[in-house]
């Protein structure tokens, strides 16, 4: 059996490539990466997610990227620009893509995506309220909302009101979750004593007859709702069902 020919010089690996690929890849990843706008925005989002929006500064993000603060200014002009870019990057996560034809299902899906994005990035509530300009993702998000109600037999004012109503409910509910009103607490054990004391206090007020209506409501469920997703879905269902009923009445009302 003939001996296979030796590889020609042109077929041989470059010097140093005899080491395993994974070692070379790890070495490449450890080298300083080019400073891009996307990397800066990702780093800023990570800081905001873990420590809050107040922790975001040009100096802090430059430190995270092992870069000089002034080098970040070649990608945008100010911290406000960075916040705008962060906001729009996160709004991208709210885009559903294929908007369902049924307006109720479409608005329900959009609401779910919005809630999930804010739970991942709580600071989105703050950047939304600071008047961040409408960027590319925000425009797409607005277009999806318009697409959600495109088949609805109503005038434009009603369509806009319906979109605003669902957005307002979603933002209000998720804000309550984040503030601890109906959030499942990961550190519930640390709050057990405080919760027990509160429960005993309220129960004493009920037993004394000071809270007759709350006694029949189940006050502990009002204080500590451990299933925020179920609460959100129920409230959203009530909202959309009520809107559908109201719109049906408007359409059947005699002229």
DOMI-931480 format. One line per field, with one value per residue (C-alpha): residue number from 1; residue in one letter; y, z, x. Coordinates in steps of 0.25 Angstrom, whole numbers, padded with zeros to 4 digits, m for minus. Example, Ala and Ser with C-alpha at 12.3 -4.5 7.8 and 13.67 -1.06 7.14 Angstrom:
% DOMI-931480
seq c(1:2)
type c(a:s)
yy c(m0018:m0004)
zz c(0031:0029)
xx c(0049:0055)
***
This chain:
% DOMI-931480
seq c(1:2:3:4:5:6:7:8:9:10:11:12:13:14:15:16:17:18:19:20:21:22:23:24:25:26:27:28:29:30:31:32:33:34:35:36:37:38:39:40:41:42:43:44:45:46:47:48:49:50:51:52:53:54:55:56:57:58:59:60:61:62:63:64:65:66:67:68:69:70:71:72:73:74:75:76:77:78:79:80:81:82:83:84:85:86:87:88:89:90:91:92:93:94:95:96:97:98:99:100:101:102:103:104:105:106:107:108:109:110:111:112:113:114:115:116:117:118:119:120:121:122:123:124:125:126:127:128:129:130:131:132:133:134:135:136:137:138:139:140:141:142:143:144:145:146:147:148:149:150:151:152:153:154:155:156:157:158:159:160:161:162:163:164:165:166:167:168:169:170:171:172:173:174:175:176:177:178:179:180:181:182:183:184:185:186:187:188:189:190:191:192:193:194:195:196:197:198:199:200:201:202:203:204:205:206:207:208:209:210:211:212:213:214:215:216:217:218:219:220:221:222:223:224:225:226:227:228:229:230:231:232:233:234:235:236:237:238:239:240:241:242:243:244:245:246:247:248:249:250:251:252:253:254:255)
type c(x:x:x:x:x:x:x:x:x:x:x:x:x:x:x:x:x:x:x:x:x:x:x:x:x:x:x:x:x:x:x:x:x:x:x:x:x:x:x:x:x:x:x:x:x:x:x:x:x:x:x:x:x:x:x:x:x:x:x:x:x:x:x:x:x:x:x:x:x:x:x:x:x:x:x:x:x:x:x:x:x:x:x:x:x:x:x:x:x:x:x:x:x:x:x:x:x:x:x:x:x:x:x:x:x:x:x:x:x:x:x:x:x:x:x:x:x:x:x:x:x:x:x:x:x:x:x:x:x:x:x:x:x:x:x:x:x:x:x:x:x:x:x:x:x:x:x:x:x:x:x:x:x:x:x:x:x:x:x:x:x:x:x:x:x:x:x:x:x:x:x:x:x:x:x:x:x:x:x:x:x:x:x:x:x:x:x:x:x:x:x:x:x:x:x:x:x:x:x:x:x:x:x:x:x:x:x:x:x:x:x:x:x:x:x:x:x:x:x:x:x:x:x:x:x:x:x:x:x:x:x:x:x:x:x:x:x:x:x:x:x:x:x:x:x:x:x:x:x:x:x:x:x:x:x)
yy c(0000:0013:0023:0036:0048:0058:0071:0082:0095:0102:0092:0093:0100:0114:0115:0113:0107:0093:0096:0092:0102:0104:0109:0119:0123:0126:0134:0142:0145:0150:0161:0175:0175:0187:0197:0198:0205:0191:0187:0200:0199:0185:0188:0200:0191:0180:0191:0197:0183:0179:0192:0202:0214:0223:0214:0217:0227:0229:0227:0214:0208:0211:0204:0192:0192:0195:0207:0222:0230:0240:0228:0226:0240:0236:0227:0237:0251:0250:0241:0245:0239:0226:0225:0227:0216:0207:0210:0207:0194:0189:0193:0183:0172:0176:0174:0162:0160:0154:0161:0153:0157:0157:0170:0164:0153:0163:0173:0162:0157:0171:0173:0160:0164:0178:0173:0162:0173:0182:0171:0168:0183:0190:0204:0204:0210:0222:0224:0223:0235:0243:0246:0238:0241:0231:0222:0211:0200:0209:0213:0198:0196:0207:0201:0187:0193:0200:0187:0180:0188:0190:0181:0187:0193:0206:0220:0224:0231:0218:0210:0219:0219:0204:0203:0213:0206:0193:0200:0207:0194:0187:0198:0199:0185:0182:0195:0189:0176:0183:0191:0179:0180:0167:0162:0148:0151:0142:0145:0142:0136:0149:0156:0145:0152:0165:0159:0151:0163:0171:0159:0159:0174:0174:0161:0168:0180:0171:0163:0177:0180:0191:0185:0178:0178:0174:0162:0155:0159:0151:0161:0153:0150:0165:0168:0156:0151:0141:0139:0152:0146:0140:0153:0160:0150:0151:0167:0167:0157:0166:0178:0173:0166:0179:0187:0176:0178:0193:0193:0183:0192:0205:0197:0192:0206:0211:0224)
zz c(0000:m0004:0006:0006:0002:0012:0012:0004:0011:0006:0013:0027:0038:0041:0053:0066:0061:0065:0079:0081:0075:0088:0094:0083:0084:0099:0096:0085:0094:0105:0096:0097:0088:0079:0085:0078:0081:0083:0093:0101:0101:0105:0117:0121:0121:0129:0140:0140:0141:0153:0161:0155:0146:0156:0155:0140:0137:0125:0135:0141:0127:0122:0134:0131:0117:0121:0113:0114:0117:0106:0096:0098:0093:0079:0079:0085:0090:0105:0116:0111:0097:0104:0112:0099:0092:0104:0104:0090:0091:0102:0094:0083:0093:0093:0078:0076:0061:0055:0061:0062:0054:0066:0073:0087:0085:0078:0090:0100:0093:0093:0108:0111:0104:0110:0124:0122:0117:0129:0139:0132:0132:0143:0139:0126:0134:0138:0124:0118:0127:0124:0110:0102:0088:0079:0073:0062:0072:0078:0065:0061:0075:0072:0058:0064:0073:0062:0054:0066:0065:0050:0048:0059:0055:0061:0059:0061:0074:0080:0074:0081:0094:0094:0092:0103:0112:0111:0112:0124:0131:0128:0133:0145:0149:0146:0154:0166:0164:0164:0176:0184:0184:0177:0175:0178:0188:0186:0200:0206:0218:0222:0223:0230:0244:0238:0230:0242:0251:0240:0239:0254:0254:0243:0249:0262:0255:0248:0261:0268:0257:0251:0237:0234:0219:0219:0228:0217:0206:0210:0214:0214:0199:0197:0204:0199:0185:0182:0167:0160:0146:0149:0154:0142:0132:0140:0140:0125:0122:0129:0122:0108:0111:0116:0104:0094:0101:0101:0087:0083:0090:0082:0069:0072:0078:0069:0062)
xx c(0000:0006:0010:0002:0010:0014:0007:0013:0018:0005:m0004:0003:m0003:0002:0012:0005:m0007:m0003:m0009:m0024:m0034:m0041:m0028:m0026:m0040:m0039:m0026:m0033:m0045:m0036:m0030:m0036:m0048:m0051:m0060:m0073:m0086:m0093:m0082:m0084:m0099:m0099:m0089:m0098:m0110:m0103:m0100:m0114:m0120:m0111:m0110:m0120:m0120:m0112:m0100:m0099:m0088:m0078:m0067:m0073:m0076:m0062:m0057:m0065:m0060:m0045:m0046:m0043:m0056:m0053:m0052:m0067:m0070:m0066:m0079:m0089:m0089:m0094:m0099:m0113:m0110:m0105:m0119:m0126:m0118:m0121:m0135:m0137:m0129:m0138:m0150:m0145:m0149:m0163:m0165:m0174:m0171:m0184:m0196:m0208:m0220:m0230:m0228:m0230:m0220:m0210:m0212:m0210:m0197:m0192:m0195:m0188:m0175:m0176:m0177:m0166:m0156:m0159:m0157:m0144:m0140:m0147:m0140:m0148:m0160:m0151:m0145:m0159:m0163:m0151:m0156:m0146:m0147:m0154:m0143:m0144:m0149:m0159:m0165:m0166:m0173:m0183:m0185:m0188:m0198:m0205:m0205:m0211:m0224:m0224:m0236:m0244:m0257:m0255:m0250:m0235:m0238:m0244:m0232:m0222:m0230:m0230:m0215:m0213:m0222:m0214:m0201:m0205:m0210:m0198:m0188:m0197:m0197:m0182:m0179:m0187:m0179:m0166:m0169:m0173:m0188:m0191:m0177:m0172:m0161:m0148:m0144:m0157:m0150:m0144:m0157:m0165:m0164:m0169:m0180:m0185:m0185:m0193:m0203:m0205:m0207:m0218:m0224:m0226:m0232:m0242:m0245:m0248:m0258:m0251:m0250:m0263:m0262:m0247:m0251:m0259:m0248:m0236:m0227:m0214:m0216:m0218:m0205:m0197:m0201:m0191:m0195:m0193:m0194:m0208:m0212:m0207:m0214:m0227:m0227:m0223:m0234:m0244:m0239:m0240:m0253:m0259:m0254:m0260:m0273:m0273:m0269:m0280:m0290:m0285:m0287:m0301:m0306:m0317:m0314)
***
